[in-house]
Amino acid sequence: MSELVRTPQVVVDDAEIFAAHEGGKLSIDLKAPLDTQRALSIAYTPGVAQVSRAIAADATLAKKYTWANRLVAVVSDGSAVLGLGDIGPAASLPVMEGKSALFKTFGGLDSIPIVLDTKDPDEIVETLIRLRPTFGAVNLEDISAPRCFEIERRVIEALDCPVMHDDQHGTAIVVLAALLGAVKVLDREITDLKVVVSGAGAAGVACTNILLNSGISDIIVLDSKGIVESGRSDLNSFKAELAQRTNPRGLTGGVAEALDGADVFLGVSAGLVPEEFIATMAPGCIVFALSNPDPEIHPDAARKYAAVVATGRSDFPNQINNVLAFPGVFRGALDAGARRITEEMKVAAAHAIFSVVGDDLAVDHIVPSALDPRVGPAVAEAVAAASGV
């Protein structure tokens, strides 16, 4: 088993960071220059009127003659931004601009950040319905749980285009890809694993769902008050439903009871896990400590007991990063003309990410680099094929 080695951390000073964000990170480039009177007449009046008349007569032509069919709306209310929490729409905009930059770089897709000055699900859904002619897909981002579940469900029902809350499903896709890599390198069966998911928010619920759908039957979910189990009277409706589908051994208690003998720890919360609890996990265990910037347990401590360790950080091996998933997922869905992003498409995306690792698979390389140019096209192709369109 190869040794886990920390990669050098990139150090950037504040002045460079703020300079890179001055005036925003995005701009709109023209596909053809407007440098002659003829070009101006084609791009705008009078030529554009011909195209507008054609679309007015046949609305389906908008897909061919505007960018809307390939445009992703990156939508947030700023209520759960990164590890910063509820910082509001204005402060969330730099993050949404960054998301759009990732869509362009890794998926070849244009996107536009939209931050909404409301947390009301009705208003968010209604706004996106009214804006539907402007875009071809919706990436919901950084919306707090449990509101995010309702908002995503209602937007999917209301719109006839791909919709995905990336904090949920992008995370789940890459977690499954990483787990496929981990069990492969350790020569284990994924269905035999006992998994503990720390965090019952957006990412925790989605990760639990995709792992259940992948054949893992023994999953225990933890929230801030302990094991999510049916005997608790303080569960909201989403957690109560989750309790019915998890914890098959009927455990009660907290993180100590959950981790005893577990094969996998998946951390998607801000809660720290003492090293002595990781020490009680099964031999050859797997630890995914994904909280940023501070993992639930430091990787150097986790690797004393775990055969494979992953984090959400770029300065340690095995970075589980959503950028491996969402650009290709949306590209594949739009390429196929899919109206929905299905569970089959998400699982296909995970397998595609894992496939890119190939012969380079190792305990310190269970997923490709976030900068690997092969990932986006591989995911897009797999998602389009799985769409059934």
Secondary structure as UniProt FT lines:
FT   HELIX           14..21
FT   TURN            22..23
FT   HELIX           37..43
FT   TURN            45..46
FT   HELIX           47..57
FT   HELIX           59..61
FT   HELIX           62..65
FT   HELIX           68..70
FT   STRAND          71..76
FT   TURN            82..84
FT   HELIX           88..107
FT   STRAND          110..115
FT   HELIX           121..131
FT   HELIX           132..134
FT   STRAND          137..140
FT   TURN            145..146
FT   HELIX           147..158
FT   STRAND          163..165
FT   HELIX           166..185
FT   TURN            186..187
FT   HELIX           190..192
FT   STRAND          194..198
FT   HELIX           202..213
FT   TURN            214..215
FT   STRAND          218..223
FT   TURN            224..225
FT   STRAND          226..227
FT   TURN            230..231
FT   HELIX           237..245
FT   TURN            248..249
FT   HELIX           255..259
FT   TURN            260..261
FT   STRAND          264..267
FT   HELIX           275..278
FT   TURN            279..280
FT   TURN            283..284
FT   STRAND          285..289
FT   HELIX           299..302
FT   TURN            303..305
FT   STRAND          306..311
FT   TURN            314..315
FT   HELIX           322..324
FT   HELIX           326..336
FT   HELIX           343..357
FT   HELIX           358..360
FT   TURN            363..364
FT   TURN            370..371
FT   TURN            373..374
FT   HELIX           375..386
//
